[in-house]
Amino acid sequence: MKPNALQRAAPVLVLVGAVLLYALISLVNHAHFRTYALDLGYYTHGLYQYSRLRWARELMIHGSGHWMLGDHFDLYLPILSPLRYVLGTSTLLWVQLAALALGSVGVYRYARQRLGNRPEALRVMALYSFFFGILSALAFDYHSVAVAAGLLPWWWAYFVKSRWAWAWGLWILILAAQENVALTAGFLALGRSLQASGSPKARRAAFWMAVAAFLWFGLVVGWLIPHLNPKGSYPLFWYSALGSSPADAFHYVIRHPLDSLKIWFTNHSGQPAWEGIKTETWLFLCCAGLPFVLLSGPWGWALLPLLGQKFWHDLPMVWSVHGQYNVELAPVFALGITDFLASRPSAAFRRGLGWLLLCCNVGVSLRLMDRTVAFSDKSRIRWYALEHYSNPRLPVRRVHFSLSQLPPAASVSAQSPFVPHLALRDSVFQFPLHYDKCRYIVFSQNENPYPLDTQNFQNLTRRLLDSGAFEIQTHDAAFYILRRK
C-alpha cells in the first residue's frame, strides 16, 4: 500500500518539531542570558581565536597562555571557526542544534532501511528526537560531544551499507570531537567486529576502526594533552574511586570488576545530599529502553564506557539526568532499539513495544522538565512556561543594547552570564579575573556570583563602585557596566 500524503510528510513534521523545540530551549536561553562563561563563553572565545588564525589559549578563564587543546582535545572549534563571521556569538549553539536535528534524519534513514516500515521508523526517529539526554544538553550551553552524537547515526547508516569512504570520513570526524568520544567509539566498533552477523569485510572494517579509535584515545590522553597541559598530565581524570590516573583506573577495573560495578549504583561521594541521584538516572535509563539496548549487539558495548564515565565520576552532577552528560546515549538508544525491534519477527510486538518505548521516552523527558531529584534551573528547559521567555533578574533588551555599545577592541572582565555575548574579542575574562586591568567591568548584583561566593562578590563590587577609579557607564536594575577613568 502506498503511503498517503500525511505519512510521507510525517518525518518532515517530526524534524521541524524537533528543530523548533531545540531552538526554543537553546537559543532562547542564550537570548535571556542563561548561557555562561563555562562552557559557551569559553568555547566561543576559542572559536574566535581560531578564526583569527591563532592557536586558542585559555585566556578567558585562567588568564593564562595555556593551550585549550591541553584541556579537552577538541578539533571541532578550528573547523567551525569561520562560521562565527556569519552566526556571531550563537554560532556553536546553531551548530549543535543542526547536528542533533540531522542526527534524527540519520536515525530515520537507518530505521526505515532496517525495519522496512515507515510508522516504525518514525517512532524511533521521535524517540531519538525527544530523548531526555538531548533536551538536557541543549538546556546547558554547547558541547562538542553533542555534535558527535548527531554524526553517529550517519556513520552507522553508511557503515551498514558498506559505503566505506563515507563511513571512514565520518568516523574520523567523530573522533575529532574530544578524547572521551574516541573511547566510546572504540567500544562500539569493537562490539560490531565481534558480531558473527554481517560480511567478513564489515567485521574487518569495524576492527580497524576500533584500533584507530583506541590508538587515538591513547595518543591524546597519554601524550598530546599532557604535552600541552602545564601540569604535564591529563587534567580531566576525576575518577578518584578508581585511582589517580587512567592507567590506575584500567588496572582497578580489571582487578576488582565487582567493586567497580558496585560504584555505579552507590553514592560514592560520601555526601548525603547526593543520595538518590544515581537511582533517578537508572530509572530514566530503564524507562528509555536500556534493557533492549543491552540486548542489541554492539550498542551494549558502547554503553560500557558511557556508563563508566558517568557513574565513576567524582562530581555527582555528572551522575544526574541533567547537563550534557546523557546526550551521547541518544543515538545509542535509538539505533540499539532499532536493531532489537528488527530482530523480532512479530509485527504486532514491534508495534506495541515501539509505542511503549516512545511513550516512556516522552514521559521521562517531561519528568526532566517538571521535577527531578537532582537540582537544576528549570527555567532553562521548561520551554512551555512563560518564565523561560524572560529573565526577571535582568532588563534583557537594555542589557543587550548596552553590551553592543562596548568597543570591540576594549578589554572586559564580565560576570559569567555576559561572557558568551562578549567572547568574540581579544581580551575578555570571567569576572573577577583581571578586573584591575580591564577597561570595562560588567556585572549584575542579581545574577549568580560564580566563581566567587555571595559575600566576596558583594564586597568586591561595592569596593569597585566606591573606589573612584571607574565611572558608571550603565546602571539598570542592579546591572552595571563600569568604565575605567
Number of C-alpha atoms within 10 A of each C-alpha: 3 6 9 8 8 10 14 12 11 14 21 13 13 20 19 13 16 22 18 13 18 28 18 20 25 28 19 20 24 23 17 22 22 22 26 21 27 18 15 27 30 24 25 29 29 27 29 25 21 19 21 13 11 12 15 22 21 20 21 28 18 13 15 10 12 17 19 20 22 25 18 19 20 20 16 17 23 18 13 15 20 16 17 17 12 9 13 14 23 22 20 25 22 17 18 25 25 16 17 28 24 21 26 30 22 24 29 27 18 25 28 19 14 19 18 12 12 18 16 24 23 23 24 26 30 22 27 29 30 23 26 29 26 29 25 25 26 29 29 24 27 29 23 22 25 26 26 27 24 28 22 25 26 22 22 19 22 18 20 15 12 15 12 15 11 15 22 16 11 20 23 16 17 24 25 21 23 22 24 19 21 25 23 25 24 28 25 26 24 24 20 24 23 14 14 9 11 11 12 11 11 19 20 15 20 22 20 16 23 24 16 19 27 21 15 19 23 16 13 22 23 15 14 19 25 18 16 18 17 14 11 13 18 23 16 13 16 17 20 13 15 21 16 12 16 18 11 13 19 12 13 16 15 10 11 11 11 10 12 19 14 13 17 20 16 16 21 18 14 9 9 8 11 18 17 16 22 25 17 17 21 18 12 23 20 16 19 28 20 20 14 20 25 19 14 21 19 22 26 21 22 26 21 16 18 20 17 15 21 21 25 26 22 17 15 20 18 19 27 26 29 26 21 23 23 26 27 24 23 27 29 26 27 28 27 24 28 28 22 17 24 18 13 11 9 10 14 10 12 19 14 11 16 22 16 15 20 21 16 19 24 19 16 21 21 14 13 23 21 11 11 17 16 20 12 17 12 17 20 24 25 19 21 13 11 10 13 19 18 17 16 10 15 19 15 15 10 13 19 15 10 16 15 12 8 15 11 13 11 13 21 32 28 29 25 30 26 25 29 29 24 25 27 23 16 18 20 29 30 30 25 22 20 20 18 13 12 18 17 24 29 23 24 22 18 12 16 15 20 15 14 13 10 14 9 12 19 14 10 14 17 12 11 17 14 10 10 11 12 17 15 15 13 17 14 13 12 14 18 20 24 21 18 16 10
